[in-house]
Amino acid sequence: MASSFFSDFGLMWYLEELKKDKFKKFKELLKQEPLQLGLTQIPWADVKKATREDLANPLMKHYDEQEAWNVTFSIFHKINRRDLCEKAKKEITAHIKEKFSNIWFRETVTRIYDYFEKKLTQKECGYLEFLFVPKKIGRQTVVLRRVQGIGKTTILVKLMLAWAEGTLYQEQFSYVFYFCCREVKQLTMTSLAALISRGWSDSLAAIPEITSQPNRLLFIIDGFEELNYALNEPESDLCSDWMEQQPVQVVLSSLLRKKMLPEPLLLIAAASVYPRAIEEKLECPEIKTLVGFSESERKMYFCSIFQDIRKALEAFGFMRKNEQLFCMCQMPIVCWVVCTCLKQEMEKGRDLALTCQQATSLYTSFILNLFTLKGASGPDEQNQGQLKGLCSLAVEGMWTDTFMFSEEDLRRNGLVASDIPTLLDIQALQKCRVTENSFTFIHVSIQEFCAAMFYFIKSHTNHPNPAVGCTEALLFIYLKKVKVHWIYLGCFMFGLLNEKVQQKLDAFWGSHLCWEEIQQKFQQHIQSIVDVLNLVMNDTPKKDIKKPNWPKVASWLFFKVLTHSPNLKHLDLSGTRLSSNDVVLLCNALNNPTCNVEKLLLANCGLSADDCEGITWVLQTSTKLKLLNMSYNYLDKGLPLLCEALHHPACALEDLVLGCCYISERFWGNLNEVLLYNKSLIHLDISANVLKYEDLKLLCEALKQPSCHLKALWLEKAAFDEETQRLLMAEKERNPCLTITDN
């Protein structure tokens, strides 16, 4: 039996649009239409005298709700009132255009993006079209991972506008619905129908038409990580009725796990911090990554902000030298922060090299500039008070996992109503599009920086929220990655201890802050961590470490441990992304006399030819390193540097793995000389590289020489032509002590 909704709301909404003759025709067709749909016939006596108000009754007695709507819409098509079926789409489309246009023009972030157009770029269109190209058969769910602040919501807003304007997904989706998780989690009870119609209609009448072709629906779930759902409800607790009121968690879990409306496509946009176990609960998930600005786009953005190409490229060059800043500038808002700061610093005649030396230095300049009036030598008391309040708000948010703040939150942290327009105007905060009178920092990294600064201007014991922890607790939680959304907080804490940064902050606050106290606490805590790690390593039977999961900004701590671990022999960092700075720290540790690492695995670490310089230094000075695996890195012109080190008399390396290192043919001659003069190298892997017959011929000539001590050579023989393979076989027969292995 159909629900009361069908009678009370739904059918009346449509039948009122029918003139008398069309209504009469509707009833006549109602005699036969059910039979054509494989349903039982309704007695004519129940239909003949029915008015518009009570026509739903016979349908309710004979069919369930979906069957009743199927009959209704089938008849509408036959009486040439297809427009009634399209009425809902027109209303929804108009609502979406209005809603998302308002979002685009209202948000602070959009004002920051003066460089951007509301319409999708060719690159964005291509990416969005690619999202729903299935790799396997099944009811598709796409999980769109992204770094927080990469511009995900911006591109989803543009997606919604493009669909509403008829330029995207017109052949794929009849309806596209966007659910903001930050908004949805404020609800307690709801239904999927209510979520769909929320904001554009008080009536649920159009829902049956919307769901009549469920395979042409797209649901976008934006900010999934904010729900903190594990999707682990028992199957029996899930709901299949899209009209039924349920706890919001049950409704969303039922949709995501395909219990409710299994046919639609789902696009789940989530920060990279969501638990991976959730993917096991989804049906046929395809994991895709949203990328930010390319290098050329970052450069173009600099030019648009500076309006002077020479100055823009000069500033870009300084930023480009700092790998962390360059990486962070993939995020559009951060790119705006960096551009704005460097432009202001350049106008003041300051040294951009110092500003770009570390991310903390740049963020310090950016924040202090916000709270210093233009032309003033320093801040006034009101500016200082506002920044103190902002730092207090930020640190409370970090400890309580809060990123959207009410006016009450601001008041509790010392920010009064009259401060709010200023904070919005200088773009430290922005209005939240979801809830009235709510605010967020323009980017989470700004919140993290202000939270770090709090510890240098106030004590956590003076904070109005007891959840705010001490510096020791902060450091421990950061290094242990207990709070996965603390991305830069620890980096900023360490960076604020820099002497140059201290001078900037002392000048702003007009007093010396508690630098020494925090530095002492950090050193004591780090030493305790080192002591524990030493104890663990010394008790490890295998005396090895594999693939550490350190925060990038705390990698120095890991490498410091290497110099305090004499029993550590085997270090496997394969698959761990190493920055240039990480490589320098690693090489420093390996060259320390107390480091006894013998096997070093650096496969697929994102190494470049420039990184070979540090490795060369290690090979020339360390007599302990015996095995080095640098496979699956783009080394190319770095090979001559390595070969130079292998010539060195102090080099004791025995095994060298350079598989798939994209080495050009012009560099293979350097390796031939190594085989002639190096007395320690006995195993060499150069598989998955391009070697021509001439290169291999020179290699074989070196192998024939008495001074060559190589015992095993790894190649991919199948990649060579017959002539080259014969050359290898001849060398193998000539030298039975040499093993030539086909990988």
Buried (B, 14 or more C-beta within 10 A) or exposed (E): EBBEBBBEBBBBBBBEEBEEEBBEBBBBBBBEBBEEEEBEEBEEEBBEEBEBEEBBBBBBEBBBBBBBBBBBBBBBEEBEBEEBBEBBBEBBBEBBBEBBBEBBEEBBBBEBBEBBEBEBEEEBBEBBEEBBEEEEEEBBBBBBBBBBBBBBBBBBBBBBBBBBBEEBBEEBBBBBBBBBBBBBBEBEEBBBBBBBBBEBBEEBBBBBBBBBEBEBBBBBBBBBBBBEBEBEBEEEEBBEBBBBBBBBBBBBBBBBBBBBBEEBBBBBBBBBBBBEEBBEBBBBBBEBEBEBBEEEBBBBBBBEBBEEEEBBBBBBBBBBEBEBBBBBBBBBBBBBBBBBBBBBBBEEEEEBEBBBBBBBBBBBBBBBBBBBEEEEEBBEEEBBBBBBBBBBBBBBBBBEEBBBBBBEBBBBBBBEEEBBEBBBEBBBBBBBBBEEEBBBBBBBBBBBBBBBBBBBBBEBEEBEBEEBBEBBBBBBBBBEBEBEBBBBBBBBBBBBBBEEBBEBBEEBBEEEBBBEEBBEBBEEBBEEBBEEBBEEBEEEEEBBBEEEEBBBBBBBBBBBBBBBBBEBBBBBBBBBEBBBBBBBBBBBBBBBEEBBBBBBBBBBBBBBBEBBBBBBBBBBBBEBBBBBBBBBBBBBBBBBBBBBBBBBEEBBBBBBBBBBBEBEEEBBBBBBBBBBBBEBBBBBBBBBBEBEEEBBBBBBBBBEEEEBEBBBBBBBBEBBEEEBBEBBEEBBEEBEEBEBEEB
